[in-house]
Each structure stands twice: as structure tokens, then as C-alpha cells.
Amino acid sequence: MRGEYAVIFLTWLLGISNCANVFDILDVKVAKKSQLISLKTLEVPAGVTLKLTNLQSGTVVEFDGVLTFGYQEWSGPLIKISGENISVVGKPGHLINCEGERWWDGLGSNGGKIKPKFFEMNLTDSTVTGLNVKNTPVHAFSIKNCSNVNVTNVKIDNSEGDVKGGHNTDGFDVNSHNVRISNCWVHNQDDCLAINMGSDVVFEDNVCIGGHGISIGSIGFRPNNTVNRIRVKHCEVINSTNGIRIKTKTHASGWVNDVTYEDVELKNVSGYGILIHGNYRNSGGNMEETPSPGVPITNLNISKVRGTVQPMGTNIYVVVANASNWNWDNIDISGGTVERNCQGVPPEVDTTCGK
């Protein structure tokens, strides 16, 4: 019997030693040796990354308090997490408050103050769920070099940026393979989703408010410019500049293939309901500029995309130079009255373009 109690006691001690509460950035180094890391209320010092990298397989990271960050002009990221078989969890009542309004100046990453990106993940066979994020300085989640990652029930609330100068506050930037993002809520001032490179990405049951819509691209700014097998399903886009969009850089090379937008509802879009353009320039530029053919867009499926565009917008606009095998059906977008000249629409597309 004594032996049994000894085993139970030893197991209890091991359990305690394998759980770490973090109240200060100085606690992180030791906490990384544990498989349960609980981030309590703390402020990360200015110019410092909360670095939870190379975690042990099976580690659980809990956000269980109010997390804030000191102010400094720098590129970030504010948080970085990496490892295999990692679970990142937001506990009820927690908040990650970036206080991005301290950096916002209307310029985003295009000038003005140097602004830190928020959260970079390099994960394999992992999950991120239940995070509550407020006011990122610029880009929120950078999903880089990940494989087999599920992101669910994440809230990104940059709504104050609508009136306080938020810009380039992308929700999810994806450069990865086998990623699923679902049941998330984003209010921001740039792309809700931007897939810049990768394959087998699913974006479903999400709500995107403000910003620039659900995007593939921009494609052409990286060494690898291939996007393949993307599914966007059962989403809402509300009060955004665009509804759904594919943007490829002028004079770049790459490939966009097998992209599906299905069952997407648009509400009060100000610019374009559907926008596909092969003449993208990050600095803006003329939308009527001749597109370049270096990034073919093939096997594009758009189905059950519906909703409203403001009168000064355009319902559907396509300007591409290398497109084939598109399948569009059950598209019902109305309200936009500005007409534009579409270019390069494959002949199999039986949808009114440019109105």
C-alpha cells in the first residue's frame, strides 16, 4: 500500500512541476520546460517578443489574463509560437490587448511609425482556439511555414481602427499548407484573409467586417508564388471594400489553381463584390492598367456568392491576362452602378462582368 501512495504522490509532484504560471516575461524561459504554460495578466516589455518557440511536443499554452505590450516603434512580432503538437487556448475572460491605437497613423506598413506585427506561428499538427484579440498595430496572425493547423473561434476586434487610423491590419496572412480557419470573427482595415502562398487551406464559417474582404494574394511578392486547393465556404463579408478577391502582381510569375468560393454572403460592400485582377500594385495604381500573364488563374470555382454593393461600387470586375477553366454559378450580386471594362474573362463564364 505504501508503494501505491508513493507512486500517487510522485505523479502529483510531476504534475505540479510540469505546469507553469507566467506573470512576468522573465518567467517564460523556465515555463518553456513545462507542458502546460498559463499566461496570466502581464505586460510584455517594449520591443520584446513573447517568445514561446521550440516548445515540447504536447505543450498547452493558455492565455488566462490580460496581456498587454509596452510601446516602441519596431517590426515585432509581439508574440511568436513554434513547435509540433501544440495547443494554444484562450481561457474565458482573457484578453490580448495590443493597444494598436498607439501606433495607428493611417499609413499601416506603408510609412509613418514602424509598427509591430502581432502573432507569428510556426506550428505543425497543432490547434489555436478561443483567442480574443484587440487593436493590433498592423497584421494580426501570420501563419508561416505551418502544416496541419486548425484555427478556431478567434476574435480579432480592430473596430476602433475605423476611426483612429488603423491600416494594414490583416486578419490572417497564410503562407502554409493544410490549414483550416473556422468560426472566427474579424473587424479590421485590410484583408480578412490573405493567402500569399500555400495549399490545402480551408476558410469556413467566418465573419469579416470592414477591411478589404477575403483574398487570394497578393501573389507575386515572394520566392514561391503558388496557391493551390483553397476552399472558402459559408462566410459573411460586411461593410468591406471588397467581397471576394484574387490579386496578382503585375509582371510577376506564379500560379493560382483550384480555388473555390462557395456560399459567401456580401453585405454593403463599397467597392467590388467580386474582384479578380492581374495588375495589382501594393501602392494602388490604375485598375484599368493592362494585366500581365505571369500568374495564371485556373480552375476557379465561384458558387452561391450573393449580396449587395453600394451604388458607387461595381458588382463584378475581372481584369486578367491568363485565365482558364472557370466555373461560376448561382451568383447574385446587385446594387453597384459603376461600369468597368472587364478583360480576359474565360468564355465559359456566363456572368455579367463590369457592372
Secondary structure as GFF3:
##gff-version 3
##sequence-region A 1 355
A	DSSP	alpha_helix	2	17	.	.	.	ID=ss1
A	DSSP	beta_strand	19	22	.	.	.	ID=ss2
A	DSSP	three_ten_helix	25	27	.	.	.	ID=ss3
A	DSSP	alpha_helix	28	31	.	.	.	ID=ss4
A	DSSP	beta_strand	36	39	.	.	.	ID=ss5
A	DSSP	beta_strand	42	44	.	.	.	ID=ss6
A	DSSP	beta_strand	50	55	.	.	.	ID=ss7
A	DSSP	beta_strand	60	63	.	.	.	ID=ss8
A	DSSP	beta_strand	66	69	.	.	.	ID=ss9
A	DSSP	beta_strand	79	84	.	.	.	ID=ss10
A	DSSP	beta_strand	87	90	.	.	.	ID=ss11
A	DSSP	beta_strand	95	97	.	.	.	ID=ss12
A	DSSP	three_ten_helix	100	102	.	.	.	ID=ss13
A	DSSP	three_ten_helix	108	110	.	.	.	ID=ss14
A	DSSP	beta_strand	119	129	.	.	.	ID=ss15
A	DSSP	beta_strand	132	134	.	.	.	ID=ss16
A	DSSP	beta_strand	141	152	.	.	.	ID=ss17
A	DSSP	beta_strand	155	157	.	.	.	ID=ss18
A	DSSP	alpha_helix	161	164	.	.	.	ID=ss19
A	DSSP	beta_strand	172	182	.	.	.	ID=ss20
A	DSSP	beta_strand	185	188	.	.	.	ID=ss21
A	DSSP	beta_strand	193	204	.	.	.	ID=ss22
A	DSSP	beta_strand	207	210	.	.	.	ID=ss23
A	DSSP	beta_strand	214	219	.	.	.	ID=ss24
A	DSSP	beta_strand	226	238	.	.	.	ID=ss25
A	DSSP	beta_strand	242	249	.	.	.	ID=ss26
A	DSSP	beta_strand	255	269	.	.	.	ID=ss27
A	DSSP	beta_strand	272	280	.	.	.	ID=ss28
A	DSSP	beta_strand	297	309	.	.	.	ID=ss29
A	DSSP	beta_strand	314	319	.	.	.	ID=ss30
A	DSSP	beta_strand	323	324	.	.	.	ID=ss31
A	DSSP	beta_strand	327	329	.	.	.	ID=ss32
A	DSSP	beta_strand	332	334	.	.	.	ID=ss33
###
